[in-house]
Amino acid sequence: MRSEEIITKALSLVGDDRYKLSLMVAKRAEQLSSGAEPLVEGVSKMKPADIALLEIAEGKIALDGIVESK
């Protein structure tokens, strides 16, 4: 999936609120940087913020509290 598609999908899952999306990405990226395991596969060479965005786009992260939803 291309980055534009990932961003569009992630935005649609948070009601097109870029502020909420940026907060979610920042919080999850912090968790990933602190040692949390990614919820998606094939991301070994990706940066934490990119992994977080992909997790949100795939519905692996819930809007409330950045918790695993699936």
CHARMM internal coordinates of N, CA and C (Angstrom, degrees):
IC EDIT
DIST 1 N 1 CA 1.4470
DIST 1 CA 1 C 1.5338
ANGL 1 N 1 CA 1 C 108.25
DIST 1 C 2 N 1.3001
ANGL 1 CA 1 C 2 N 116.40
DIHE 1 N 1 CA 1 C 2 N 135.72
DIST 2 N 2 CA 1.4634
ANGL 1 C 2 N 2 CA 121.60
DIHE 1 CA 1 C 2 N 2 CA 179.77
DIST 2 CA 2 C 1.5197
ANGL 2 N 2 CA 2 C 110.61
DIHE 1 C 2 N 2 CA 2 C -76.27
DIST 2 C 3 N 1.3070
ANGL 2 CA 2 C 3 N 116.58
DIHE 2 N 2 CA 2 C 3 N 157.62
DIST 3 N 3 CA 1.4606
ANGL 2 C 3 N 3 CA 120.88
DIHE 2 CA 2 C 3 N 3 CA -176.18
DIST 3 CA 3 C 1.5276
ANGL 3 N 3 CA 3 C 112.61
DIHE 2 C 3 N 3 CA 3 C -61.16
DIST 3 C 4 N 1.3276
ANGL 3 CA 3 C 4 N 117.75
DIHE 3 N 3 CA 3 C 4 N -36.52
DIST 4 N 4 CA 1.4681
ANGL 3 C 4 N 4 CA 120.25
DIHE 3 CA 3 C 4 N 4 CA 178.43
DIST 4 CA 4 C 1.5238
ANGL 4 N 4 CA 4 C 111.00
DIHE 3 C 4 N 4 CA 4 C -63.31
DIST 4 C 5 N 1.3327
ANGL 4 CA 4 C 5 N 115.64
DIHE 4 N 4 CA 4 C 5 N -38.82
DIST 5 N 5 CA 1.4673
ANGL 4 C 5 N 5 CA 120.27
DIHE 4 CA 4 C 5 N 5 CA 179.02
DIST 5 CA 5 C 1.5232
ANGL 5 N 5 CA 5 C 111.18
DIHE 4 C 5 N 5 CA 5 C -68.27
DIST 5 C 6 N 1.3218
ANGL 5 CA 5 C 6 N 116.38
DIHE 5 N 5 CA 5 C 6 N -39.35
DIST 6 N 6 CA 1.4643
ANGL 5 C 6 N 6 CA 120.93
DIHE 5 CA 5 C 6 N 6 CA 179.08
DIST 6 CA 6 C 1.5224
ANGL 6 N 6 CA 6 C 109.90
DIHE 5 C 6 N 6 CA 6 C -63.39
DIST 6 C 7 N 1.3141
ANGL 6 CA 6 C 7 N 117.11
DIHE 6 N 6 CA 6 C 7 N -46.39
DIST 7 N 7 CA 1.4656
ANGL 6 C 7 N 7 CA 121.06
DIHE 6 CA 6 C 7 N 7 CA -179.90
DIST 7 CA 7 C 1.5167
ANGL 7 N 7 CA 7 C 111.15
DIHE 6 C 7 N 7 CA 7 C -63.01
DIST 7 C 8 N 1.3195
ANGL 7 CA 7 C 8 N 117.36
DIHE 7 N 7 CA 7 C 8 N -44.04
DIST 8 N 8 CA 1.4611
ANGL 7 C 8 N 8 CA 121.28
DIHE 7 CA 7 C 8 N 8 CA 179.68
DIST 8 CA 8 C 1.5179
ANGL 8 N 8 CA 8 C 111.51
DIHE 7 C 8 N 8 CA 8 C -61.61
DIST 8 C 9 N 1.3219
ANGL 8 CA 8 C 9 N 116.60
DIHE 8 N 8 CA 8 C 9 N -44.16
DIST 9 N 9 CA 1.4600
ANGL 8 C 9 N 9 CA 120.53
DIHE 8 CA 8 C 9 N 9 CA 179.85
DIST 9 CA 9 C 1.5247
ANGL 9 N 9 CA 9 C 111.06
DIHE 8 C 9 N 9 CA 9 C -66.07
DIST 9 C 10 N 1.3383
ANGL 9 CA 9 C 10 N 116.92
DIHE 9 N 9 CA 9 C 10 N -44.05
DIST 10 N 10 CA 1.4617
ANGL 9 C 10 N 10 CA 121.02
DIHE 9 CA 9 C 10 N 10 CA 179.15
DIST 10 CA 10 C 1.5316
ANGL 10 N 10 CA 10 C 110.59
DIHE 9 C 10 N 10 CA 10 C -61.98
DIST 10 C 11 N 1.3199
ANGL 10 CA 10 C 11 N 116.90
DIHE 10 N 10 CA 10 C 11 N -42.92
DIST 11 N 11 CA 1.4668
ANGL 10 C 11 N 11 CA 120.55
DIHE 10 CA 10 C 11 N 11 CA 178.08
DIST 11 CA 11 C 1.5201
ANGL 11 N 11 CA 11 C 111.80
DIHE 10 C 11 N 11 CA 11 C -60.93
DIST 11 C 12 N 1.3209
ANGL 11 CA 11 C 12 N 116.84
DIHE 11 N 11 CA 11 C 12 N -40.33
DIST 12 N 12 CA 1.4664
ANGL 11 C 12 N 12 CA 119.47
DIHE 11 CA 11 C 12 N 12 CA -179.13
DIST 12 CA 12 C 1.5224
ANGL 12 N 12 CA 12 C 111.34
DIHE 11 C 12 N 12 CA 12 C -64.94
DIST 12 C 13 N 1.3340
ANGL 12 CA 12 C 13 N 117.02
DIHE 12 N 12 CA 12 C 13 N -29.98
DIST 13 N 13 CA 1.4593
ANGL 12 C 13 N 13 CA 120.85
DIHE 12 CA 12 C 13 N 13 CA 179.98
DIST 13 CA 13 C 1.5218
ANGL 13 N 13 CA 13 C 113.34
DIHE 12 C 13 N 13 CA 13 C -77.05
DIST 13 C 14 N 1.3224
ANGL 13 CA 13 C 14 N 117.51
DIHE 13 N 13 CA 13 C 14 N -16.75
DIST 14 N 14 CA 1.4695
ANGL 13 C 14 N 14 CA 120.87
DIHE 13 CA 13 C 14 N 14 CA 177.47
DIST 14 CA 14 C 1.5257
ANGL 14 N 14 CA 14 C 111.55
DIHE 13 C 14 N 14 CA 14 C -112.41
DIST 14 C 15 N 1.3122
ANGL 14 CA 14 C 15 N 116.27
DIHE 14 N 14 CA 14 C 15 N 23.85
DIST 15 N 15 CA 1.4618
ANGL 14 C 15 N 15 CA 120.94
DIHE 14 CA 14 C 15 N 15 CA 176.70
DIST 15 CA 15 C 1.5141
ANGL 15 N 15 CA 15 C 114.08
DIHE 14 C 15 N 15 CA 15 C 68.70
DIST 15 C 16 N 1.3212
ANGL 15 CA 15 C 16 N 116.83
DIHE 15 N 15 CA 15 C 16 N 33.08
DIST 16 N 16 CA 1.4703
ANGL 15 C 16 N 16 CA 123.62
DIHE 15 CA 15 C 16 N 16 CA 179.83
DIST 16 CA 16 C 1.5231
ANGL 16 N 16 CA 16 C 113.36
DIHE 15 C 16 N 16 CA 16 C 56.86
DIST 16 C 17 N 1.3240
ANGL 16 CA 16 C 17 N 116.46
DIHE 16 N 16 CA 16 C 17 N 29.43
DIST 17 N 17 CA 1.4593
ANGL 16 C 17 N 17 CA 122.03
DIHE 16 CA 16 C 17 N 17 CA 178.83
DIST 17 CA 17 C 1.5274
ANGL 17 N 17 CA 17 C 108.85
DIHE 16 C 17 N 17 CA 17 C -98.87
DIST 17 C 18 N 1.3168
ANGL 17 CA 17 C 18 N 116.26
DIHE 17 N 17 CA 17 C 18 N 101.38
DIST 18 N 18 CA 1.4678
ANGL 17 C 18 N 18 CA 121.17
DIHE 17 CA 17 C 18 N 18 CA -177.06
DIST 18 CA 18 C 1.5262
ANGL 18 N 18 CA 18 C 112.11
DIHE 17 C 18 N 18 CA 18 C -64.12
DIST 18 C 19 N 1.3195
ANGL 18 CA 18 C 19 N 116.99
DIHE 18 N 18 CA 18 C 19 N -32.59
DIST 19 N 19 CA 1.4533
ANGL 18 C 19 N 19 CA 120.63
DIHE 18 CA 18 C 19 N 19 CA 179.17
DIST 19 CA 19 C 1.5283
ANGL 19 N 19 CA 19 C 110.58
DIHE 18 C 19 N 19 CA 19 C -64.95
DIST 19 C 20 N 1.3232
ANGL 19 CA 19 C 20 N 117.29
DIHE 19 N 19 CA 19 C 20 N -47.49
DIST 20 N 20 CA 1.4635
ANGL 19 C 20 N 20 CA 121.17
DIHE 19 CA 19 C 20 N 20 CA 177.70
DIST 20 CA 20 C 1.5249
ANGL 20 N 20 CA 20 C 110.77
DIHE 19 C 20 N 20 CA 20 C -60.66
DIST 20 C 21 N 1.3148
ANGL 20 CA 20 C 21 N 115.97
DIHE 20 N 20 CA 20 C 21 N -42.80
DIST 21 N 21 CA 1.4567
ANGL 20 C 21 N 21 CA 119.91
DIHE 20 CA 20 C 21 N 21 CA -179.73
DIST 21 CA 21 C 1.5288
ANGL 21 N 21 CA 21 C 110.99
DIHE 20 C 21 N 21 CA 21 C -62.27
DIST 21 C 22 N 1.3186
ANGL 21 CA 21 C 22 N 116.27
DIHE 21 N 21 CA 21 C 22 N -43.59
DIST 22 N 22 CA 1.4638
ANGL 21 C 22 N 22 CA 118.77
DIHE 21 CA 21 C 22 N 22 CA -179.18
DIST 22 CA 22 C 1.5290
ANGL 22 N 22 CA 22 C 111.21
DIHE 21 C 22 N 22 CA 22 C -65.33
DIST 22 C 23 N 1.3406
ANGL 22 CA 22 C 23 N 117.57
DIHE 22 N 22 CA 22 C 23 N -37.58
DIST 23 N 23 CA 1.4639
ANGL 22 C 23 N 23 CA 120.46
DIHE 22 CA 22 C 23 N 23 CA 176.62
DIST 23 CA 23 C 1.5216
ANGL 23 N 23 CA 23 C 111.50
DIHE 22 C 23 N 23 CA 23 C -65.20
DIST 23 C 24 N 1.3302
ANGL 23 CA 23 C 24 N 116.28
DIHE 23 N 23 CA 23 C 24 N -41.79
DIST 24 N 24 CA 1.4636
ANGL 23 C 24 N 24 CA 120.59
DIHE 23 CA 23 C 24 N 24 CA 178.86
DIST 24 CA 24 C 1.5204
ANGL 24 N 24 CA 24 C 111.09
DIHE 23 C 24 N 24 CA 24 C -63.39
DIST 24 C 25 N 1.3200
ANGL 24 CA 24 C 25 N 116.40
DIHE 24 N 24 CA 24 C 25 N -45.05
DIST 25 N 25 CA 1.4655
ANGL 24 C 25 N 25 CA 120.57
DIHE 24 CA 24 C 25 N 25 CA -179.67
DIST 25 CA 25 C 1.5220
ANGL 25 N 25 CA 25 C 109.82
DIHE 24 C 25 N 25 CA 25 C -62.94
DIST 25 C 26 N 1.3250
ANGL 25 CA 25 C 26 N 117.23
DIHE 25 N 25 CA 25 C 26 N -44.11
DIST 26 N 26 CA 1.4600
ANGL 25 C 26 N 26 CA 120.47
DIHE 25 CA 25 C 26 N 26 CA -178.85
DIST 26 CA 26 C 1.5268
ANGL 26 N 26 CA 26 C 111.32
DIHE 25 C 26 N 26 CA 26 C -62.50
DIST 26 C 27 N 1.3174
ANGL 26 CA 26 C 27 N 117.05
DIHE 26 N 26 CA 26 C 27 N -45.61
DIST 27 N 27 CA 1.4590
ANGL 26 C 27 N 27 CA 121.11
DIHE 26 CA 26 C 27 N 27 CA -178.66
DIST 27 CA 27 C 1.5319
ANGL 27 N 27 CA 27 C 110.92
DIHE 26 C 27 N 27 CA 27 C -64.40
DIST 27 C 28 N 1.3279
ANGL 27 CA 27 C 28 N 116.56
DIHE 27 N 27 CA 27 C 28 N -46.67
DIST 28 N 28 CA 1.4662
ANGL 27 C 28 N 28 CA 119.77
DIHE 27 CA 27 C 28 N 28 CA -178.87
DIST 28 CA 28 C 1.5230
ANGL 28 N 28 CA 28 C 111.51
DIHE 27 C 28 N 28 CA 28 C -67.70
DIST 28 C 29 N 1.3358
ANGL 28 CA 28 C 29 N 117.31
DIHE 28 N 28 CA 28 C 29 N -37.71
DIST 29 N 29 CA 1.4584
ANGL 28 C 29 N 29 CA 120.55
DIHE 28 CA 28 C 29 N 29 CA 177.62
DIST 29 CA 29 C 1.5202
ANGL 29 N 29 CA 29 C 110.18
DIHE 28 C 29 N 29 CA 29 C -62.64
DIST 29 C 30 N 1.3146
ANGL 29 CA 29 C 30 N 117.29
DIHE 29 N 29 CA 29 C 30 N -37.58
DIST 30 N 30 CA 1.4642
ANGL 29 C 30 N 30 CA 121.54
DIHE 29 CA 29 C 30 N 30 CA 176.45
DIST 30 CA 30 C 1.5319
ANGL 30 N 30 CA 30 C 110.36
DIHE 29 C 30 N 30 CA 30 C -62.97
DIST 30 C 31 N 1.3359
ANGL 30 CA 30 C 31 N 116.03
DIHE 30 N 30 CA 30 C 31 N -42.91
DIST 31 N 31 CA 1.4610
ANGL 30 C 31 N 31 CA 120.05
DIHE 30 CA 30 C 31 N 31 CA 177.76
DIST 31 CA 31 C 1.5257
ANGL 31 N 31 CA 31 C 111.25
DIHE 30 C 31 N 31 CA 31 C -62.05
DIST 31 C 32 N 1.3147
ANGL 31 CA 31 C 32 N 116.02
DIHE 31 N 31 CA 31 C 32 N -43.44
DIST 32 N 32 CA 1.4648
ANGL 31 C 32 N 32 CA 120.78
DIHE 31 CA 31 C 32 N 32 CA 179.74
DIST 32 CA 32 C 1.5270
ANGL 32 N 32 CA 32 C 111.03
DIHE 31 C 32 N 32 CA 32 C -64.31
DIST 32 C 33 N 1.3195
ANGL 32 CA 32 C 33 N 116.59
DIHE 32 N 32 CA 32 C 33 N -40.73
DIST 33 N 33 CA 1.4611
ANGL 32 C 33 N 33 CA 120.91
DIHE 32 CA 32 C 33 N 33 CA 179.01
DIST 33 CA 33 C 1.5287
ANGL 33 N 33 CA 33 C 111.76
DIHE 32 C 33 N 33 CA 33 C -65.39
DIST 33 C 34 N 1.3367
ANGL 33 CA 33 C 34 N 115.26
DIHE 33 N 33 CA 33 C 34 N -26.60
DIST 34 N 34 CA 1.4661
ANGL 33 C 34 N 34 CA 120.66
DIHE 33 CA 33 C 34 N 34 CA -179.59
DIST 34 CA 34 C 1.5200
ANGL 34 N 34 CA 34 C 112.54
DIHE 33 C 34 N 34 CA 34 C -87.80
DIST 34 C 35 N 1.3348
ANGL 34 CA 34 C 35 N 116.70
DIHE 34 N 34 CA 34 C 35 N 3.91
DIST 35 N 35 CA 1.4571
ANGL 34 C 35 N 35 CA 119.70
DIHE 34 CA 34 C 35 N 35 CA 174.50
DIST 35 CA 35 C 1.5116
ANGL 35 N 35 CA 35 C 116.62
DIHE 34 C 35 N 35 CA 35 C 111.85
DIST 35 C 36 N 1.3234
ANGL 35 CA 35 C 36 N 118.54
DIHE 35 N 35 CA 35 C 36 N 1.69
DIST 36 N 36 CA 1.4648
ANGL 35 C 36 N 36 CA 120.45
DIHE 35 CA 35 C 36 N 36 CA 177.64
DIST 36 CA 36 C 1.5273
ANGL 36 N 36 CA 36 C 109.40
DIHE 35 C 36 N 36 CA 36 C -64.66
DIST 36 C 37 N 1.3160
ANGL 36 CA 36 C 37 N 115.47
DIHE 36 N 36 CA 36 C 37 N 146.01
DIST 37 N 37 CA 1.4654
ANGL 36 C 37 N 37 CA 120.84
DIHE 36 CA 36 C 37 N 37 CA 179.67
DIST 37 CA 37 C 1.5335
ANGL 37 N 37 CA 37 C 110.02
DIHE 36 C 37 N 37 CA 37 C -79.65
DIST 37 C 38 N 1.3288
ANGL 37 CA 37 C 38 N 117.87
DIHE 37 N 37 CA 37 C 38 N 135.82
DIST 38 N 38 CA 1.4701
ANGL 37 C 38 N 38 CA 120.53
DIHE 37 CA 37 C 38 N 38 CA 175.84
DIST 38 CA 38 C 1.5321
ANGL 38 N 38 CA 38 C 110.63
DIHE 37 C 38 N 38 CA 38 C -62.98
DIST 38 C 39 N 1.3165
ANGL 38 CA 38 C 39 N 116.13
DIHE 38 N 38 CA 38 C 39 N 146.54
DIST 39 N 39 CA 1.4569
ANGL 38 C 39 N 39 CA 122.20
DIHE 38 CA 38 C 39 N 39 CA -179.98
DIST 39 CA 39 C 1.5247
ANGL 39 N 39 CA 39 C 112.16
DIHE 38 C 39 N 39 CA 39 C -93.65
DIST 39 C 40 N 1.3169
ANGL 39 CA 39 C 40 N 116.51
DIHE 39 N 39 CA 39 C 40 N 0.64
DIST 40 N 40 CA 1.4600
ANGL 39 C 40 N 40 CA 122.62
DIHE 39 CA 39 C 40 N 40 CA 177.33
DIST 40 CA 40 C 1.5264
ANGL 40 N 40 CA 40 C 108.44
DIHE 39 C 40 N 40 CA 40 C -123.80
DIST 40 C 41 N 1.3129
ANGL 40 CA 40 C 41 N 115.99
DIHE 40 N 40 CA 40 C 41 N 157.51
DIST 41 N 41 CA 1.4619
ANGL 40 C 41 N 41 CA 120.69
DIHE 40 CA 40 C 41 N 41 CA -177.57
DIST 41 CA 41 C 1.5225
ANGL 41 N 41 CA 41 C 111.28
DIHE 40 C 41 N 41 CA 41 C -99.90
DIST 41 C 42 N 1.3154
ANGL 41 CA 41 C 42 N 114.72
DIHE 41 N 41 CA 41 C 42 N 160.90
DIST 42 N 42 CA 1.4602
ANGL 41 C 42 N 42 CA 121.08
DIHE 41 CA 41 C 42 N 42 CA 175.24
DIST 42 CA 42 C 1.5111
ANGL 42 N 42 CA 42 C 113.95
DIHE 41 C 42 N 42 CA 42 C 73.78
DIST 42 C 43 N 1.3130
ANGL 42 CA 42 C 43 N 117.17
DIHE 42 N 42 CA 42 C 43 N 34.66
DIST 43 N 43 CA 1.4598
ANGL 42 C 43 N 43 CA 120.54
DIHE 42 CA 42 C 43 N 43 CA -176.25
DIST 43 CA 43 C 1.5228
ANGL 43 N 43 CA 43 C 112.78
DIHE 42 C 43 N 43 CA 43 C -120.02
DIST 43 C 44 N 1.3141
ANGL 43 CA 43 C 44 N 117.42
DIHE 43 N 43 CA 43 C 44 N 21.66
DIST 44 N 44 CA 1.4588
ANGL 43 C 44 N 44 CA 121.18
DIHE 43 CA 43 C 44 N 44 CA -173.40
DIST 44 CA 44 C 1.5256
ANGL 44 N 44 CA 44 C 113.88
DIHE 43 C 44 N 44 CA 44 C -60.39
DIST 44 C 45 N 1.3148
ANGL 44 CA 44 C 45 N 118.56
DIHE 44 N 44 CA 44 C 45 N -28.33
DIST 45 N 45 CA 1.4624
ANGL 44 C 45 N 45 CA 121.27
DIHE 44 CA 44 C 45 N 45 CA -177.71
DIST 45 CA 45 C 1.5279
ANGL 45 N 45 CA 45 C 112.88
DIHE 44 C 45 N 45 CA 45 C -105.58
DIST 45 C 46 N 1.3285
ANGL 45 CA 45 C 46 N 117.01
DIHE 45 N 45 CA 45 C 46 N 8.07
DIST 46 N 46 CA 1.4620
ANGL 45 C 46 N 46 CA 120.81
DIHE 45 CA 45 C 46 N 46 CA -179.16
DIST 46 CA 46 C 1.5196
ANGL 46 N 46 CA 46 C 110.85
DIHE 45 C 46 N 46 CA 46 C -91.03
DIST 46 C 47 N 1.3247
ANGL 46 CA 46 C 47 N 116.16
DIHE 46 N 46 CA 46 C 47 N 154.07
DIST 47 N 47 CA 1.4554
ANGL 46 C 47 N 47 CA 122.25
DIHE 46 CA 46 C 47 N 47 CA 176.39
DIST 47 CA 47 C 1.5284
ANGL 47 N 47 CA 47 C 108.97
DIHE 46 C 47 N 47 CA 47 C -76.77
DIST 47 C 48 N 1.3429
ANGL 47 CA 47 C 48 N 117.71
DIHE 47 N 47 CA 47 C 48 N 154.18
DIST 48 N 48 CA 1.4648
ANGL 47 C 48 N 48 CA 120.90
DIHE 47 CA 47 C 48 N 48 CA -178.74
DIST 48 CA 48 C 1.5367
ANGL 48 N 48 CA 48 C 114.19
DIHE 47 C 48 N 48 CA 48 C -54.58
DIST 48 C 49 N 1.3137
ANGL 48 CA 48 C 49 N 118.32
DIHE 48 N 48 CA 48 C 49 N -39.65
DIST 49 N 49 CA 1.4650
ANGL 48 C 49 N 49 CA 120.47
DIHE 48 CA 48 C 49 N 49 CA -179.79
DIST 49 CA 49 C 1.5317
ANGL 49 N 49 CA 49 C 111.15
DIHE 48 C 49 N 49 CA 49 C -66.12
DIST 49 C 50 N 1.3174
ANGL 49 CA 49 C 50 N 116.91
DIHE 49 N 49 CA 49 C 50 N -36.78
DIST 50 N 50 CA 1.4639
ANGL 49 C 50 N 50 CA 120.59
DIHE 49 CA 49 C 50 N 50 CA 178.60
DIST 50 CA 50 C 1.5297
ANGL 50 N 50 CA 50 C 110.78
DIHE 49 C 50 N 50 CA 50 C -69.21
DIST 50 C 51 N 1.3221
ANGL 50 CA 50 C 51 N 116.14
DIHE 50 N 50 CA 50 C 51 N -38.94
DIST 51 N 51 CA 1.4661
ANGL 50 C 51 N 51 CA 120.42
DIHE 50 CA 50 C 51 N 51 CA 177.26
DIST 51 CA 51 C 1.5225
ANGL 51 N 51 CA 51 C 109.46
DIHE 50 C 51 N 51 CA 51 C -64.00
DIST 51 C 52 N 1.3332
ANGL 51 CA 51 C 52 N 116.43
DIHE 51 N 51 CA 51 C 52 N -45.02
DIST 52 N 52 CA 1.4639
ANGL 51 C 52 N 52 CA 120.97
DIHE 51 CA 51 C 52 N 52 CA 179.87
DIST 52 CA 52 C 1.5210
ANGL 52 N 52 CA 52 C 111.05
DIHE 51 C 52 N 52 CA 52 C -59.24
DIST 52 C 53 N 1.3106
ANGL 52 CA 52 C 53 N 117.40
DIHE 52 N 52 CA 52 C 53 N -44.67
DIST 53 N 53 CA 1.4571
ANGL 52 C 53 N 53 CA 121.44
DIHE 52 CA 52 C 53 N 53 CA 179.48
DIST 53 CA 53 C 1.5230
ANGL 53 N 53 CA 53 C 111.24
DIHE 52 C 53 N 53 CA 53 C -62.50
DIST 53 C 54 N 1.3166
ANGL 53 CA 53 C 54 N 116.96
DIHE 53 N 53 CA 53 C 54 N -41.27
DIST 54 N 54 CA 1.4584
ANGL 53 C 54 N 54 CA 121.41
DIHE 53 CA 53 C 54 N 54 CA 178.30
DIST 54 CA 54 C 1.5274
ANGL 54 N 54 CA 54 C 110.91
DIHE 53 C 54 N 54 CA 54 C -65.18
DIST 54 C 55 N 1.3289
ANGL 54 CA 54 C 55 N 117.27
DIHE 54 N 54 CA 54 C 55 N -41.54
DIST 55 N 55 CA 1.4595
ANGL 54 C 55 N 55 CA 120.81
DIHE 54 CA 54 C 55 N 55 CA 177.73
DIST 55 CA 55 C 1.5233
ANGL 55 N 55 CA 55 C 111.25
DIHE 54 C 55 N 55 CA 55 C -60.63
DIST 55 C 56 N 1.3143
ANGL 55 CA 55 C 56 N 116.66
DIHE 55 N 55 CA 55 C 56 N -41.51
DIST 56 N 56 CA 1.4667
ANGL 55 C 56 N 56 CA 120.98
DIHE 55 CA 55 C 56 N 56 CA 178.91
DIST 56 CA 56 C 1.5203
ANGL 56 N 56 CA 56 C 110.05
DIHE 55 C 56 N 56 CA 56 C -65.74
DIST 56 C 57 N 1.3256
ANGL 56 CA 56 C 57 N 117.42
DIHE 56 N 56 CA 56 C 57 N -45.45
DIST 57 N 57 CA 1.4606
ANGL 56 C 57 N 57 CA 121.58
DIHE 56 CA 56 C 57 N 57 CA -179.34
DIST 57 CA 57 C 1.5157
ANGL 57 N 57 CA 57 C 112.28
DIHE 56 C 57 N 57 CA 57 C -61.81
DIST 57 C 58 N 1.3265
ANGL 57 CA 57 C 58 N 116.75
DIHE 57 N 57 CA 57 C 58 N -32.81
DIST 58 N 58 CA 1.4642
ANGL 57 C 58 N 58 CA 120.84
DIHE 57 CA 57 C 58 N 58 CA -179.66
DIST 58 CA 58 C 1.5304
ANGL 58 N 58 CA 58 C 112.45
DIHE 57 C 58 N 58 CA 58 C -87.36
DIST 58 C 59 N 1.3316
ANGL 58 CA 58 C 59 N 117.12
DIHE 58 N 58 CA 58 C 59 N 2.94
DIST 59 N 59 CA 1.4546
ANGL 58 C 59 N 59 CA 120.87
DIHE 58 CA 58 C 59 N 59 CA 176.93
DIST 59 CA 59 C 1.5219
ANGL 59 N 59 CA 59 C 114.03
DIHE 58 C 59 N 59 CA 59 C 75.94
DIST 59 C 60 N 1.3193
ANGL 59 CA 59 C 60 N 117.37
DIHE 59 N 59 CA 59 C 60 N 19.53
DIST 60 N 60 CA 1.4678
ANGL 59 C 60 N 60 CA 121.38
DIHE 59 CA 59 C 60 N 60 CA -179.63
DIST 60 CA 60 C 1.5279
ANGL 60 N 60 CA 60 C 111.90
DIHE 59 C 60 N 60 CA 60 C -83.11
DIST 60 C 61 N 1.3197
ANGL 60 CA 60 C 61 N 116.51
DIHE 60 N 60 CA 60 C 61 N -16.30
DIST 61 N 61 CA 1.4589
ANGL 60 C 61 N 61 CA 121.92
DIHE 60 CA 60 C 61 N 61 CA -177.97
DIST 61 CA 61 C 1.5212
ANGL 61 N 61 CA 61 C 109.27
DIHE 60 C 61 N 61 CA 61 C -118.85
DIST 61 C 62 N 1.3331
ANGL 61 CA 61 C 62 N 115.83
DIHE 61 N 61 CA 61 C 62 N 130.83
DIST 62 N 62 CA 1.4646
ANGL 61 C 62 N 62 CA 121.63
DIHE 61 CA 61 C 62 N 62 CA 179.10
DIST 62 CA 62 C 1.5239
ANGL 62 N 62 CA 62 C 109.39
DIHE 61 C 62 N 62 CA 62 C -83.97
DIST 62 C 63 N 1.3089
ANGL 62 CA 62 C 63 N 116.22
DIHE 62 N 62 CA 62 C 63 N 152.77
DIST 63 N 63 CA 1.4637
ANGL 62 C 63 N 63 CA 122.15
DIHE 62 CA 62 C 63 N 63 CA 179.63
DIST 63 CA 63 C 1.5236
ANGL 63 N 63 CA 63 C 111.67
DIHE 62 C 63 N 63 CA 63 C -65.21
DIST 63 C 64 N 1.3160
ANGL 63 CA 63 C 64 N 116.26
DIHE 63 N 63 CA 63 C 64 N -38.43
DIST 64 N 64 CA 1.4752
ANGL 63 C 64 N 64 CA 120.12
DIHE 63 CA 63 C 64 N 64 CA -176.88
DIST 64 CA 64 C 1.5191
ANGL 64 N 64 CA 64 C 111.68
DIHE 63 C 64 N 64 CA 64 C -90.66
DIST 64 C 65 N 1.3169
ANGL 64 CA 64 C 65 N 115.56
DIHE 64 N 64 CA 64 C 65 N 105.77
DIST 65 N 65 CA 1.4548
ANGL 64 C 65 N 65 CA 119.98
DIHE 64 CA 64 C 65 N 65 CA 172.68
DIST 65 CA 65 C 1.5077
ANGL 65 N 65 CA 65 C 117.14
DIHE 64 C 65 N 65 CA 65 C 87.68
DIST 65 C 66 N 1.3013
ANGL 65 CA 65 C 66 N 119.03
DIHE 65 N 65 CA 65 C 66 N 3.44
DIST 66 N 66 CA 1.4588
ANGL 65 C 66 N 66 CA 121.57
DIHE 65 CA 65 C 66 N 66 CA 179.44
DIST 66 CA 66 C 1.5283
ANGL 66 N 66 CA 66 C 109.83
DIHE 65 C 66 N 66 CA 66 C 51.09
DIST 66 C 67 N 1.3132
ANGL 66 CA 66 C 67 N 115.95
DIHE 66 N 66 CA 66 C 67 N 62.05
DIST 67 N 67 CA 1.4550
ANGL 66 C 67 N 67 CA 120.66
DIHE 66 CA 66 C 67 N 67 CA 178.56
DIST 67 CA 67 C 1.5155
ANGL 67 N 67 CA 67 C 109.12
DIHE 66 C 67 N 67 CA 67 C -120.10
DIST 67 C 68 N 1.3045
ANGL 67 CA 67 C 68 N 115.48
DIHE 67 N 67 CA 67 C 68 N 159.67
DIST 68 N 68 CA 1.4657
ANGL 67 C 68 N 68 CA 120.44
DIHE 67 CA 67 C 68 N 68 CA 179.19
DIST 68 CA 68 C 1.5230
ANGL 68 N 68 CA 68 C 108.61
DIHE 67 C 68 N 68 CA 68 C -65.47
DIST 68 C 69 N 1.3331
ANGL 68 CA 68 C 69 N 116.63
DIHE 68 N 68 CA 68 C 69 N 128.65
DIST 69 N 69 CA 1.4595
ANGL 68 C 69 N 69 CA 120.13
DIHE 68 CA 68 C 69 N 69 CA -178.31
DIST 69 CA 69 C 1.5212
ANGL 69 N 69 CA 69 C 112.59
DIHE 68 C 69 N 69 CA 69 C -106.79
DIST 69 C 70 N 1.3106
ANGL 69 CA 69 C 70 N 118.43
DIHE 69 N 69 CA 69 C 70 N -14.30
DIST 70 N 70 CA 1.4675
ANGL 69 C 70 N 70 CA 121.12
DIHE 69 CA 69 C 70 N 70 CA -178.80
DIST 70 CA 70 C 1.4993
ANGL 70 N 70 CA 70 C 109.92
DIHE 69 C 70 N 70 CA 70 C -131.70
END
COOR INIT
IC SEED 1 N 1 CA 1 C
IC BUILD
